[in-house]
Amino acid sequence: MSSVPKNKTELQNAITVAFDKILVDYSTIPAVISRKKAIVGNVKNTEISVGDTVAYLIGWGKLVLKWHAKKSQGLAVDFPETGYKWNELGQLAQSFHKEYQEWAYETLLEEFKVTITNILTLIESLDNQKLYGEPWFEKYTLGKMIQFNTSSPMSNMRSKVRKFKKINNI
């Protein structure tokens, strides 16, 4: 999706479209090569696997859910995550890869589906005012923070996954 979502409906659509597209690509990759490291990683001079790209998307999706749950309870949130600063996102990405490295590819895809379903359920429970009418983190709205960490990285990872598919004749 080329335009940036500006309301609840556009956000739901952006996530659904990006999710549906990347899921089609993921479903064509044989599990046997899902851990082959051949995709440019988030840290300079590193390579990651297709499975790692799924872990990355799960990790960020779960962080969005965690942020919202904590803020909703009036608790402090360590953005982006406890132990990481915004200039350490590569290391945070690597922590997601490590967390899910032993998971079977099919299980990763199921967890990804559940995570995105939970995010869409969260969005459905909120109105435009909560999503786009007020700053939620610094100058960013909740809708923008969700988009930054769901549809945007899904589109980015999809281009990497498609390149992997092309190189591997899938």
DSSP file (Angstrom, degrees, kcal/mol; ACC not computed):
  #  RESIDUE AA STRUCTURE BP1 BP2  ACC     N-H-->O    O-->H-N    N-H-->O    O-->H-N    TCO  KAPPA ALPHA  PHI   PSI    X-CA   Y-CA   Z-CA
    1    1 A M              0   0    0      0, 0.0   154,-0.1     0, 0.0    13,-0.0   0.000 360.0 360.0 360.0 128.1    0.0    0.0    0.0
    2    2 A S        +     0   0    0      2,-0.1     2,-0.2     0, 0.0     0, 0.0   0.865 360.0  69.5 -83.9 -36.6    1.6    3.3   -1.1
    3    3 A S  S    S-     0   0    0      1,-0.1     3,-0.0     0, 0.0    11,-0.0  -0.545  85.5-113.5 -87.5 151.4   -0.3    5.8    1.0
    4    4 A V        -     0   0    0     -2,-0.2     7,-0.1     1,-0.1    -1,-0.1  -0.657  38.1-107.6 -81.7 130.0    0.1    6.1    4.8
    5    5 A P        +     0   0    0      0, 0.0    -1,-0.1     0, 0.0     3,-0.1  -0.298  35.3 179.6 -59.1 138.9   -3.0    5.1    6.7
    6    6 A K        +     0   0    0      1,-0.1     2,-0.3    -3,-0.0   138,-0.1   0.396  62.5  25.1-121.4  -2.7   -4.8    8.1    8.3
    7    7 A N  S  > S-     0   0    0      1,-0.1     4,-2.4   136,-0.1     5,-0.2  -0.939  89.8 -88.4-153.0 175.9   -7.7    6.4   10.0
    8    8 A K  H  > S+     0   0    0     -2,-0.3     4,-2.7     1,-0.2     5,-0.2   0.901 121.7  48.6 -55.9 -48.5   -8.9    3.1   11.5
    9    9 A T  H  > S+     0   0    0      1,-0.2     4,-2.4     2,-0.2    -1,-0.2   0.914 112.6  47.8 -62.3 -44.6  -10.2    1.7    8.2
   10   10 A E  H  > S+     0   0    0      2,-0.2     4,-2.7     1,-0.2    -1,-0.2   0.879 112.4  50.3 -64.4 -37.5   -7.1    2.5    6.2
   11   11 A L  H  X S+     0   0    0     -4,-2.4     4,-2.4     2,-0.2     5,-0.2   0.936 110.9  47.9 -66.1 -46.7   -4.9    1.0    9.0
   12   12 A Q  H  X S+     0   0    0     -4,-2.7     4,-2.5     1,-0.2    -2,-0.2   0.919 114.7  47.1 -58.3 -43.9   -6.9   -2.2    9.1
   13   13 A N  H  X S+     0   0    0     -4,-2.4     4,-2.9    -5,-0.2     5,-0.3   0.918 110.1  51.8 -65.1 -44.7   -6.8   -2.4    5.3
   14   14 A A  H  X S+     0   0    0     -4,-2.7     4,-2.2     1,-0.2     5,-0.2   0.918 114.2  43.3 -59.9 -44.2   -3.0   -1.7    5.2
   15   15 A I  H  X S+     0   0    0     -4,-2.4     4,-2.8     2,-0.2     5,-0.2   0.933 115.2  48.4 -68.2 -45.4   -2.3   -4.5    7.7
   16   16 A T  H  X S+     0   0    0     -4,-2.5     4,-2.8    -5,-0.2     5,-0.2   0.922 114.1  45.7 -62.1 -45.2   -4.7   -6.9    6.1
   17   17 A V  H  X S+     0   0    0     -4,-2.9     4,-2.3     2,-0.2    -1,-0.2   0.941 115.9  45.1 -64.6 -47.8   -3.3   -6.4    2.6
   18   18 A A  H  X S+     0   0    0     -4,-2.2     4,-2.4    -5,-0.3     5,-0.2   0.916 115.7  48.2 -62.7 -42.5    0.4   -6.5    3.6
   19   19 A F  H  X S+     0   0    0     -4,-2.8     4,-2.5    -5,-0.2     5,-0.2   0.940 111.2  48.9 -63.5 -48.7   -0.3   -9.6    5.8
   20   20 A D  H  X S+     0   0    0     -4,-2.8     4,-1.6    -5,-0.2    -1,-0.2   0.902 113.2  48.1 -59.9 -41.3   -2.2  -11.4    3.0
   21   21 A K  H  X S+     0   0    0     -4,-2.3     4,-1.6    -5,-0.2    -1,-0.2   0.940 114.1  43.6 -66.1 -47.9    0.5  -10.7    0.5
   22   22 A I  H  X S+     0   0    0     -4,-2.4     4,-3.0     1,-0.2    -1,-0.2   0.857 110.0  57.4 -69.9 -31.7    3.4  -11.8    2.6
   23   23 A L  H  X S+     0   0    0     -4,-2.5     4,-2.4    -5,-0.2    -1,-0.2   0.882 103.5  53.4 -64.9 -36.9    1.5  -14.9    3.8
   24   24 A V  H  X S+     0   0    0     -4,-1.6     4,-0.7    -5,-0.2    -1,-0.2   0.933 111.9  45.6 -60.7 -45.4    1.1  -16.0    0.2
   25   25 A D  H >< S+     0   0    0     -4,-1.6     3,-1.1     1,-0.2     4,-0.4   0.935 112.9  49.6 -64.3 -46.1    4.9  -15.7   -0.3
   26   26 A Y  H >< S+     0   0    0     -4,-3.0     3,-1.4     1,-0.2    -1,-0.2   0.886 105.0  58.7 -59.5 -38.5    5.7  -17.5    3.0
   27   27 A S  H 3< S+     0   0    0     -4,-2.4    -1,-0.2     1,-0.3    -2,-0.2   0.686 101.8  55.0 -68.6 -16.9    3.3  -20.3    2.1
   28   28 A T  T << S+     0   0    0     -3,-1.1    -1,-0.3    -4,-0.7    -2,-0.2   0.526  87.2  94.0 -91.8  -6.3    5.3  -21.1   -1.1
   29   29 A I  S <  S-     0   0    0     -3,-1.4     5,-0.1    -4,-0.4     2,-0.1  -0.767  79.8-124.3 -92.0 121.6    8.6  -21.5    0.7
   30   30 A P    >   -     0   0    0      0, 0.0     3,-1.8     0, 0.0     4,-0.5  -0.381  14.2-129.2 -63.2 137.2    9.4  -25.1    1.7
   31   31 A A  G >  S+     0   0    0      1,-0.3     3,-1.3     2,-0.2     4,-0.4   0.832 104.2  70.2 -54.4 -33.5   10.1  -25.5    5.4
   32   32 A V  G 3  S+     0   0    0      1,-0.3    -1,-0.3     2,-0.1     3,-0.2   0.752 109.3  32.1 -61.5 -24.8   13.3  -27.3    4.5
   33   33 A I  G X  S+     0   0    0     -3,-1.8     3,-1.6     1,-0.1    17,-0.4   0.317  88.9 101.2-111.7   8.2   14.9  -24.1    3.3
   34   34 A S  T <  S+     0   0    0     -3,-1.3    17,-3.1    -4,-0.5    18,-0.3   0.683  86.2  46.7 -67.0 -16.1   13.1  -21.7    5.7
   35   35 A R  T 3  S+     0   0    0     -4,-0.4     2,-0.5    15,-0.2    -1,-0.3   0.269  79.8 122.8-108.1  10.4   16.3  -21.5    7.9
   36   36 A K    <   -     0   0    0     -3,-1.6     2,-1.0     1,-0.1    14,-0.4  -0.610  63.8-132.3 -72.1 122.1   18.7  -21.0    5.0
   37   37 A K        +     0   0    0     -2,-0.5    12,-0.3     1,-0.2    -1,-0.1  -0.660  64.2 118.7 -82.6 104.9   20.6  -17.7    5.8
   38   38 A A        +     0   0    0     10,-1.7     2,-0.4    -2,-1.0    -1,-0.2   0.182  43.9  94.4-152.7  18.6   20.4  -15.8    2.5
   39   39 A I  E    S-A   48   0A   0      9,-2.1     9,-3.2    -3,-0.1     2,-0.2  -0.945  82.3-102.1-119.7 138.9   18.5  -12.5    3.3
   40   40 A V  E     -A   47   0A   0     -2,-0.4     7,-0.2     7,-0.2     4,-0.1  -0.394  44.9-139.9 -60.6 126.1   20.1   -9.2    4.2
   41   41 A G        -     0   0    0      5,-2.9     5,-0.2     2,-0.3     4,-0.1  -0.200  19.6-108.1 -83.9 176.7   19.8   -8.8    8.0
   42   42 A N  S    S+     0   0    0     48,-0.2     2,-0.4     2,-0.1    48,-0.1   0.578 103.5  69.2 -82.1 -11.0   19.0   -5.7   10.1
   43   43 A V  S >  S-     0   0    0     47,-0.2     3,-1.3    46,-0.1    -2,-0.3  -0.921 103.2 -94.4-108.6 135.7   22.6   -5.6   11.3
   44   44 A K  T 3  S+     0   0    0     -2,-0.4     3,-0.1     1,-0.3    -2,-0.1  -0.119 106.3   9.6 -50.3 136.8   25.3   -4.7    8.9
   45   45 A N  T 3  S+     0   0    0      1,-0.2     2,-0.3    -4,-0.1    -1,-0.3   0.758 102.2 119.7  63.6  29.0   27.0   -7.6    7.2
   46   46 A T    <   -     0   0    0     -3,-1.3    -5,-2.9    -5,-0.2     2,-0.4  -0.895  48.3-152.1-119.8 154.9   24.6  -10.2    8.6
   47   47 A E  E     -A   40   0A   0     -2,-0.3     2,-0.3    -7,-0.2    -7,-0.2  -0.959  12.1-169.3-122.6 145.0   22.3  -12.6    6.8
   48   48 A I  E     -A   39   0A   0     -9,-3.2    -9,-2.1    -2,-0.4   -10,-1.7  -0.779  17.7-117.1-125.8 170.5   19.0  -14.0    8.1
   49   49 A S     >  -     0   0    0     -2,-0.3     4,-1.6   -12,-0.3   -14,-0.2  -0.536  31.1-105.0-102.2 170.7   16.6  -16.7    7.1
   50   50 A V  H  > S+     0   0    0    -14,-0.4     4,-1.8   -17,-0.4     3,-0.2   0.912 124.6  55.7 -58.6 -42.8   13.0  -16.6    6.0
   51   51 A G  H  > S+     0   0    0    -17,-3.1     4,-2.4     1,-0.2    -1,-0.2   0.878 103.8  54.1 -57.4 -38.2   12.2  -18.0    9.4
   52   52 A D  H  > S+     0   0    0    -18,-0.3     4,-2.4     1,-0.2    -1,-0.2   0.853 103.8  55.0 -65.3 -34.3   14.0  -15.0   10.9
   53   53 A T  H  X S+     0   0    0     -4,-1.6     4,-1.9    -3,-0.2    -1,-0.2   0.896 109.3  47.5 -66.3 -37.2   11.9  -12.6    8.9
   54   54 A V  H  X S+     0   0    0     -4,-1.8     4,-2.6     2,-0.2    -2,-0.2   0.932 111.0  51.3 -66.1 -44.7    8.7  -14.2   10.4
   55   55 A A  H  X S+     0   0    0     -4,-2.4     4,-3.0     1,-0.2    -2,-0.2   0.889 108.2  53.3 -58.4 -40.3   10.3  -14.0   13.9
   56   56 A Y  H  X S+     0   0    0     -4,-2.4     4,-2.4     2,-0.2     5,-0.2   0.924 110.3  45.9 -60.1 -47.0   11.0  -10.3   13.3
   57   57 A L  H  X S+     0   0    0     -4,-1.9     4,-2.1     2,-0.2    -2,-0.2   0.882 114.1  48.3 -67.4 -38.4    7.4   -9.6   12.4
   58   58 A I  H  X S+     0   0    0     -4,-2.6     4,-2.9     2,-0.2     5,-0.3   0.944 110.5  52.8 -63.6 -47.5    6.1  -11.6   15.3
   59   59 A G  H  X S+     0   0    0     -4,-3.0     4,-1.8     1,-0.2    -2,-0.2   0.918 112.8  42.2 -56.4 -48.0    8.5   -9.8   17.7
   60   60 A W  H  X S+     0   0    0     -4,-2.4     4,-2.2     2,-0.2    -1,-0.2   0.899 113.7  52.5 -68.6 -39.3    7.4   -6.4   16.6
   61   61 A G  H  X S+     0   0    0     -4,-2.1     4,-1.9    -5,-0.2    -2,-0.2   0.923 110.3  47.9 -61.2 -43.2    3.7   -7.3   16.6
   62   62 A K  H  X S+     0   0    0     -4,-2.9     4,-2.4     1,-0.2    -1,-0.2   0.839 108.3  55.5 -68.1 -32.6    3.9   -8.7   20.1
   63   63 A L  H  X S+     0   0    0     -4,-1.8     4,-3.3    -5,-0.3     5,-0.2   0.926 105.3  52.2 -64.2 -43.2    5.8   -5.5   21.2
   64   64 A V  H  X S+     0   0    0     -4,-2.2     4,-2.4     1,-0.2    -2,-0.2   0.937 112.0  46.2 -56.0 -47.1    2.9   -3.4   19.9
   65   65 A L  H  X S+     0   0    0     -4,-1.9     4,-2.4     1,-0.2    -1,-0.2   0.893 113.6  48.9 -63.4 -40.5    0.4   -5.5   21.9
   66   66 A K  H  X S+     0   0    0     -4,-2.4     4,-2.7     2,-0.2     5,-0.2   0.925 110.2  50.9 -65.3 -45.5    2.7   -5.3   25.0
   67   67 A W  H  X S+     0   0    0     -4,-3.3     4,-2.8     1,-0.2     5,-0.2   0.944 113.0  45.4 -56.8 -48.9    3.0   -1.5   24.7
   68   68 A H  H  X S+     0   0    0     -4,-2.4     4,-2.6    -5,-0.2    -1,-0.2   0.918 112.4  50.7 -64.3 -43.6   -0.7   -1.1   24.4
   69   69 A A  H  X S+     0   0    0     -4,-2.4     4,-1.1     2,-0.2    -1,-0.2   0.925 114.1  44.5 -60.3 -45.3   -1.5   -3.5   27.3
   70   70 A K  H ><>S+     0   0    0     -4,-2.7     5,-2.7     1,-0.2     3,-0.6   0.944 114.9  46.7 -66.4 -47.8    1.0   -1.7   29.6
   71   71 A K  H ><5S+     0   0    0     -4,-2.8     3,-1.6    -5,-0.2    -1,-0.2   0.886 108.6  56.5 -62.3 -37.7   -0.1    1.8   28.7
   72   72 A S  H 3<5S+     0   0    0     -4,-2.6    -1,-0.2     1,-0.3    -2,-0.2   0.795 107.7  48.8 -63.4 -28.7   -3.7    0.8   29.1
   73   73 A Q  T <<5S-     0   0    0     -4,-1.1    -1,-0.3    -3,-0.6    -2,-0.2   0.355 120.6-110.3 -91.7   4.6   -3.0   -0.3   32.7
   74   74 A G  T < 5S+     0   0    0     -3,-1.6    -3,-0.2     1,-0.3     2,-0.2   0.672  72.2 141.8  76.2  16.2   -1.2    3.0   33.4
   75   75 A L      < -     0   0    0     -5,-2.7    -1,-0.3    -6,-0.2     2,-0.1  -0.585  57.2-102.5 -90.9 153.6    2.2    1.3   33.5
   76   76 A A        -     0   0    0     -2,-0.2     2,-0.5    -3,-0.1    -1,-0.1  -0.449  32.8-146.1 -71.1 145.8    5.4    2.7   32.2
   77   77 A V        -     0   0    0     -2,-0.1     2,-1.1    -7,-0.0     4,-0.1  -0.964   6.8-141.7-117.1 129.6    6.6    1.3   28.9
   78   78 A D        -     0   0    0     -2,-0.5     4,-0.1     2,-0.1     6,-0.1  -0.787  40.1-122.0 -86.4 100.2   10.3    0.9   28.0
   79   79 A F  S    S+     0   0    0     -2,-1.1     7,-0.2     1,-0.2     2,-0.2  -0.718  86.6   3.0 -87.1 139.7   10.3    1.9   24.3
   80   80 A P  S    S-     0   0    0      0, 0.0     2,-0.3     0, 0.0    -1,-0.2  -0.909 134.2 -46.2 -76.1 -28.5   11.2    0.1   22.2
   81   81 A E  B >   -B   84   0B   0      3,-0.7     3,-2.5    -2,-0.2    -2,-0.1  -0.974  66.5 -77.7-161.0 152.1   11.9   -2.8   24.6
   82   82 A T  T 3  S+     0   0    0     -2,-0.3     3,-0.1     1,-0.3    -3,-0.0  -0.306 119.8  18.1 -54.8 126.8   13.5   -3.2   28.0
   83   83 A G  T 3  S+     0   0    0      1,-0.2     2,-0.4    -2,-0.0    -1,-0.3   0.394 111.9  90.3  92.1  -2.9   17.3   -3.4   27.5
   84   84 A Y  B <   -B   81   0B   0     -3,-2.5    -3,-0.7    -6,-0.1     2,-0.2  -0.969  56.9-154.9-130.5 143.2   17.2   -1.7   24.1
   85   85 A K    >   -     0   0    0     -2,-0.4     3,-2.3    -5,-0.1     7,-0.2  -0.674  39.2-102.0-105.2 167.1   17.4    1.8   22.8
   86   86 A W  G >  S+     0   0    0      1,-0.3     3,-0.7    -2,-0.2    -1,-0.1   0.781 123.5  56.8 -60.9 -26.2   16.0    3.1   19.5
   87   87 A N  G 3  S+     0   0    0      1,-0.2    -1,-0.3     2,-0.1     3,-0.1   0.331  99.7  62.3 -87.1  10.1   19.5    3.1   18.1
   88   88 A E  G <>  +     0   0    0     -3,-2.3     4,-2.0     1,-0.1    -1,-0.2  -0.075  60.2 123.3-120.8  31.4   19.8   -0.6   18.9
   89   89 A L  H <> S+     0   0    0     -3,-0.7     4,-2.6     1,-0.2     5,-0.2   0.803  70.4  59.4 -67.1 -28.4   17.0   -2.0   16.7
   90   90 A G  H  > S+     0   0    0      2,-0.2     4,-2.2     1,-0.2    -1,-0.2   0.923 107.5  45.5 -63.2 -43.8   19.4   -4.3   14.9
   91   91 A Q  H  > S+     0   0    0      2,-0.2     4,-1.7     1,-0.2    -2,-0.2   0.873 111.5  52.9 -66.9 -36.5   20.2   -6.0   18.2
   92   92 A L  H  X S+     0   0    0     -4,-2.0     4,-1.7     2,-0.2    -2,-0.2   0.919 107.9  51.4 -63.6 -42.9   16.5   -6.1   19.1
   93   93 A A  H  X S+     0   0    0     -4,-2.6     4,-2.1     1,-0.2     3,-0.2   0.924 108.0  52.1 -58.1 -44.6   15.8   -7.8   15.7
   94   94 A Q  H  X S+     0   0    0     -4,-2.2     4,-2.4     1,-0.2    -1,-0.2   0.836 104.5  56.4 -63.0 -31.5   18.5  -10.4   16.5
   95   95 A S  H  X S+     0   0    0     -4,-1.7     4,-2.4     2,-0.2    -1,-0.2   0.872 106.2  50.6 -67.9 -34.8   16.8  -11.1   19.9
   96   96 A F  H  X S+     0   0    0     -4,-1.7     4,-1.6    -3,-0.2    -2,-0.2   0.929 109.9  50.1 -64.8 -44.6   13.6  -11.9   18.0
   97   97 A H  H  < S+     0   0    0     -4,-2.1     4,-0.5     1,-0.2    -2,-0.2   0.926 113.2  46.4 -58.2 -45.1   15.5  -14.3   15.7
   98   98 A K  H >< S+     0   0    0     -4,-2.4     3,-1.0     1,-0.2     4,-0.3   0.909 107.7  56.4 -65.4 -42.7   17.1  -15.9   18.7
   99   99 A E  H 3< S+     0   0    0     -4,-2.4    -1,-0.2     1,-0.2     3,-0.2   0.848 120.1  29.8 -57.9 -35.6   13.8  -16.2   20.6
  100  100 A Y  T >< S+     0   0    0     -4,-1.6     3,-1.5    -3,-0.2    -1,-0.2   0.269  85.5 109.9-109.3  10.4   12.1  -18.1   17.7
  101  101 A Q  T <  S+     0   0    0     -3,-1.0    -1,-0.1    -4,-0.5    -2,-0.1   0.774  81.4  47.3 -63.0 -27.3   15.2  -19.9   16.2
  102  102 A E  T 3  S+     0   0    0     -4,-0.3    -1,-0.3    -3,-0.2     2,-0.2   0.523  88.2 109.8 -90.7  -5.0   14.1  -23.4   17.4
  103  103 A W  S <  S-     0   0    0     -3,-1.5     2,-0.1     1,-0.1    -3,-0.0  -0.459  74.8-113.6 -74.6 140.2   10.5  -23.0   16.2
  104  104 A A     >  -     0   0    0     -2,-0.2     4,-2.5     1,-0.1     5,-0.2  -0.411  27.5-116.4 -65.7 148.4    9.3  -25.1   13.2
  105  105 A Y  H  > S+     0   0    0      1,-0.2     4,-2.4     2,-0.2     5,-0.2   0.900 115.4  50.7 -55.9 -45.4    8.5  -23.0   10.2
  106  106 A E  H  > S+     0   0    0      1,-0.2     4,-1.9     2,-0.2    -1,-0.2   0.880 110.4  50.2 -62.5 -37.8    4.8  -24.0   10.2
  107  107 A T  H  > S+     0   0    0      2,-0.2     4,-2.5     1,-0.2    -1,-0.2   0.895 108.6  52.4 -67.8 -40.4    4.6  -23.1   13.9
  108  108 A L  H  X S+     0   0    0     -4,-2.5     4,-2.4     1,-0.2    -2,-0.2   0.929 108.9  49.8 -58.6 -46.0    6.1  -19.7   13.3
  109  109 A L  H  X S+     0   0    0     -4,-2.4     4,-2.2     1,-0.2    -2,-0.2   0.887 110.4  50.2 -63.6 -38.0    3.6  -19.0   10.5
  110  110 A E  H  X S+     0   0    0     -4,-1.9     4,-2.3     2,-0.2    -1,-0.2   0.917 110.9  49.0 -64.6 -42.7    0.7  -19.9   12.9
  111  111 A E  H  X S+     0   0    0     -4,-2.5     4,-2.6     1,-0.2    -2,-0.2   0.875 109.4  53.0 -64.2 -37.6    2.2  -17.6   15.6
  112  112 A F  H  X S+     0   0    0     -4,-2.4     4,-2.4     2,-0.2     5,-0.2   0.923 109.1  49.1 -62.1 -45.1    2.4  -14.8   13.0
  113  113 A K  H  X S+     0   0    0     -4,-2.2     4,-2.5     1,-0.2    -2,-0.2   0.920 112.3  47.9 -60.3 -44.9   -1.3  -15.3   12.1
  114  114 A V  H  X S+     0   0    0     -4,-2.3     4,-2.5     2,-0.2    -2,-0.2   0.915 111.3  51.0 -63.0 -43.6   -2.3  -15.2   15.7
  115  115 A T  H  X S+     0   0    0     -4,-2.6     4,-2.0     2,-0.2    -2,-0.2   0.928 112.6  44.8 -61.3 -46.6   -0.2  -12.1   16.4
  116  116 A I  H  X S+     0   0    0     -4,-2.4     4,-2.7     2,-0.2     5,-0.2   0.892 111.6  53.4 -67.3 -38.7   -1.7  -10.2   13.4
  117  117 A T  H  X S+     0   0    0     -4,-2.5     4,-2.3    -5,-0.2    -1,-0.2   0.918 109.2  49.9 -59.4 -42.5   -5.2  -11.3   14.4
  118  118 A N  H  X S+     0   0    0     -4,-2.5     4,-2.2     2,-0.2    -2,-0.2   0.876 110.8  49.2 -64.7 -37.7   -4.6  -10.0   17.9
  119  119 A I  H  X S+     0   0    0     -4,-2.0     4,-2.6     2,-0.2    -2,-0.2   0.927 111.6  48.2 -67.0 -44.4   -3.4   -6.6   16.5
  120  120 A L  H  X S+     0   0    0     -4,-2.7     4,-2.4     1,-0.2    -2,-0.2   0.865 110.9  51.9 -64.4 -35.0   -6.5   -6.4   14.2
  121  121 A T  H  X S+     0   0    0     -4,-2.3     4,-1.5    -5,-0.2    -1,-0.2   0.908 109.6  49.9 -65.8 -42.0   -8.7   -7.2   17.2
  122  122 A L  H  X S+     0   0    0     -4,-2.2     4,-0.5     2,-0.2     3,-0.4   0.947 111.5  47.8 -59.5 -49.4   -7.0   -4.5   19.2
  123  123 A I  H >< S+     0   0    0     -4,-2.6     3,-1.5     1,-0.2    -2,-0.2   0.914 108.8  54.4 -59.7 -43.3   -7.5   -2.0   16.3
  124  124 A E  H 3< S+     0   0    0     -4,-2.4    -1,-0.2     1,-0.3    -2,-0.2   0.830 104.4  56.0 -59.8 -32.1  -11.2   -3.0   16.0
  125  125 A S  H 3< S+     0   0    0     -4,-1.5     2,-0.3    -3,-0.4    -1,-0.3   0.587 102.3  69.8 -77.8  -9.6  -11.7   -2.3   19.7
  126  126 A L  S << S-     0   0    0     -3,-1.5     2,-0.2    -4,-0.5  -118,-0.0  -0.736  73.7-134.2-110.0 156.1  -10.5    1.3   19.3
  127  127 A D     >  -     0   0    0     -2,-0.3     4,-2.2     1,-0.1     5,-0.2  -0.537  35.1 -97.0-101.3 173.8  -12.0    4.3   17.6
  128  128 A N  H  >>S+     0   0    0      1,-0.2     4,-3.7     2,-0.2     5,-0.8   0.852 122.2  57.8 -57.9 -36.3  -10.4    6.9   15.3
  129  129 A Q  H  >5S+     0   0    0      3,-0.2     4,-1.6     1,-0.2     5,-0.4   0.937 109.8  43.0 -60.9 -47.0   -9.8    9.3   18.2
  130  130 A K  H  45S+     0   0    0     -3,-0.2    12,-0.5     1,-0.2    -1,-0.2   0.865 122.4  40.5 -66.4 -35.9   -7.8    6.7   20.2
  131  131 A L  H  <5S+     0   0    0     -4,-2.2    12,-3.3    11,-0.2    13,-0.5   0.897 139.5   0.4 -80.7 -41.8   -5.9    5.6   17.0
  132  132 A Y  H  <5S+     0   0    0     -4,-3.7    -3,-0.2    -5,-0.2    -2,-0.2   0.439 111.9  77.8-130.8  -2.5   -5.2    8.9   15.3
  133  133 A G  S  <<S+     0   0    0     -4,-1.6    -3,-0.2    -5,-0.8    -4,-0.1   0.525  96.7  29.7 -94.2  -4.8   -6.7   11.8   17.3
  134  134 A E  S    S-     0   0    0     -5,-0.4     8,-0.5    -4,-0.1    -1,-0.1  -0.998  86.6 -94.5-152.6 149.6   -4.0   12.1   20.0
  135  135 A P  E     +C  141   0C   0      0, 0.0     6,-0.3     0, 0.0     3,-0.1  -0.406  36.8 175.0 -63.1 141.7   -0.3   11.6   20.5
  136  136 A W  E    S+     0   0C   0      4,-3.9     2,-0.4     1,-0.3     5,-0.2   0.701  72.2  19.1-118.0 -42.2    0.4    8.2   22.0
  137  137 A F  E >  S-C  140   0C   0      3,-2.4     3,-2.7     1,-0.0    -1,-0.3  -0.951 127.1 -53.4-134.4 114.9    4.2    8.0   22.1
  138  138 A E  T 3  S-     0   0    0     -2,-0.4    -1,-0.0     1,-0.3     0, 0.0  -0.378 123.3 -20.1  51.2-121.6    6.0   11.3   21.8
  139  139 A K  T 3  S+     0   0    0     -4,-0.1     2,-0.3    -2,-0.1    -1,-0.3   0.522 118.5 100.3 -91.0  -3.7    4.5   12.9   18.7
  140  140 A Y  E <   -C  137   0C   0     -3,-2.7    -4,-3.9    -5,-0.1    -3,-2.4  -0.592  66.4-133.6 -90.8 141.4    3.2    9.7   17.2
  141  141 A T  E  >  -C  135   0C   0     -6,-0.3     4,-2.3    -2,-0.3     5,-0.2  -0.412  27.9-111.1 -79.2 163.8   -0.3    8.4   17.4
  142  142 A L  H  > S+     0   0    0    -12,-0.5     4,-2.6    -8,-0.5     5,-0.2   0.910 119.9  55.4 -61.4 -41.8   -1.1    4.8   18.3
  143  143 A G  H  > S+     0   0    0    -12,-3.3     4,-2.5     1,-0.2    -1,-0.2   0.905 108.8  47.1 -57.6 -42.5   -2.3    4.2   14.7
  144  144 A K  H  > S+     0   0    0    -13,-0.5     4,-2.9     2,-0.2    -1,-0.2   0.907 111.2  50.8 -67.0 -42.1    1.1    5.4   13.4
  145  145 A M  H  X S+     0   0    0     -4,-2.3     4,-1.0     2,-0.2    -2,-0.2   0.890 111.5  48.6 -63.5 -38.7    3.0    3.3   16.0
  146  146 A I  H >< S+     0   0    0     -4,-2.6     3,-0.7     2,-0.2     4,-0.4   0.950 113.2  46.8 -64.5 -47.8    1.0    0.2   14.9
  147  147 A Q  H ><>S+     0   0    0     -4,-2.5     5,-2.1     1,-0.2     3,-1.2   0.906 107.6  56.5 -61.0 -43.4    1.6    0.9   11.3
  148  148 A F  H 3<5S+     0   0    0     -4,-2.9    -1,-0.2     1,-0.2    -2,-0.2   0.794 116.7  37.0 -55.9 -28.8    5.4    1.5   11.8
  149  149 A N  T <<5S+     0   0    0     -4,-1.0    -1,-0.2    -3,-0.7    -2,-0.2   0.267 128.1  24.5-115.2   9.5    5.6   -2.0   13.4
  150  150 A T  T <>5S+     0   0    0     -3,-1.2     4,-2.3    -4,-0.4     5,-0.2   0.393 123.9  25.4-132.7 -81.9    3.2   -4.1   11.3
  151  151 A S  H  >5S+     0   0    0     -5,-0.2     4,-2.2     1,-0.2     5,-0.2   0.884 121.5  53.1 -63.7 -38.5    2.3   -3.1    7.7
  152  152 A S  H  ><S+     0   0    0     -5,-2.1     4,-2.1     1,-0.2    -1,-0.2   0.969 113.9  39.7 -63.2 -53.5    5.5   -1.2    7.1
  153  153 A P  H  > S+     0   0    0      0, 0.0     4,-3.2     0, 0.0     5,-0.3   0.837 112.3  58.2 -66.9 -28.1    7.9   -4.0    8.1
  154  154 A M  H  X S+     0   0    0     -4,-2.3     4,-2.3     2,-0.2    -2,-0.2   0.934 108.6  45.5 -63.0 -42.9    5.7   -6.6    6.4
  155  155 A S  H  X S+     0   0    0     -4,-2.2     4,-1.6    -5,-0.2    -1,-0.2   0.913 114.8  48.1 -64.5 -42.3    6.1   -4.7    3.1
  156  156 A N  H  X S+     0   0    0     -4,-2.1     4,-1.3     1,-0.2    -2,-0.2   0.937 114.1  45.3 -63.5 -48.1    9.8   -4.4    3.7
  157  157 A M  H  X S+     0   0    0     -4,-3.2     4,-2.9     1,-0.2     5,-0.2   0.865 106.5  61.1 -65.7 -34.7   10.3   -8.1    4.6
  158  158 A R  H  X S+     0   0    0     -4,-2.3     4,-2.8    -5,-0.3    -1,-0.2   0.909 102.0  51.2 -60.5 -40.8    8.1   -9.1    1.7
  159  159 A S  H  X S+     0   0    0     -4,-1.6     4,-1.6     1,-0.2    -1,-0.2   0.891 112.5  47.0 -64.2 -36.4   10.5   -7.6   -0.8
  160  160 A K  H  X S+     0   0    0     -4,-1.3     4,-2.1     2,-0.2    -2,-0.2   0.905 113.0  48.4 -68.6 -41.6   13.4   -9.5    0.9
  161  161 A V  H  X S+     0   0    0     -4,-2.9     4,-2.6     2,-0.2    -2,-0.2   0.893 110.0  51.7 -65.9 -40.2   11.4  -12.7    0.9
  162  162 A R  H  X S+     0   0    0     -4,-2.8     4,-2.3    -5,-0.2    -1,-0.2   0.875 108.8  50.8 -65.3 -36.9   10.5  -12.3   -2.8
  163  163 A K  H  X S+     0   0    0     -4,-1.6     4,-2.5    -5,-0.2    -1,-0.2   0.914 110.0  50.5 -65.0 -42.2   14.2  -11.7   -3.6
  164  164 A F  H  X S+     0   0    0     -4,-2.1     4,-2.0     1,-0.2    -2,-0.2   0.918 110.3  50.2 -59.1 -45.1   15.0  -15.0   -1.7
  165  165 A K  H  <>S+     0   0    0     -4,-2.6     5,-3.1     1,-0.2    -2,-0.2   0.909 110.7  49.1 -60.6 -42.6   12.3  -16.8   -3.7
  166  166 A K  H ><5S+     0   0    0     -4,-2.3     3,-1.4     1,-0.2    -2,-0.2   0.933 111.1  48.4 -63.7 -46.8   13.7  -15.5   -7.0
  167  167 A I  H 3<5S+     0   0    0     -4,-2.5    -1,-0.2     1,-0.3    -2,-0.2   0.841 116.4  44.6 -60.8 -34.8   17.3  -16.5   -6.1
  168  168 A N  T 3<5S-     0   0    0     -4,-2.0    -1,-0.3    -5,-0.2    -2,-0.2   0.236 112.7-118.1 -97.3  12.4   16.0  -20.0   -5.0
  169  169 A N  T < 5       0   0    0     -3,-1.4    -3,-0.2     1,-0.1    -4,-0.1   0.893 360.0 360.0  53.8  46.3   13.7  -20.4   -8.1
  170  170 A I      <       0   0    0     -5,-3.1    -4,-0.2    -8,-0.1    -1,-0.1   0.383 360.0 360.0-105.6 360.0   10.6  -20.7   -6.0
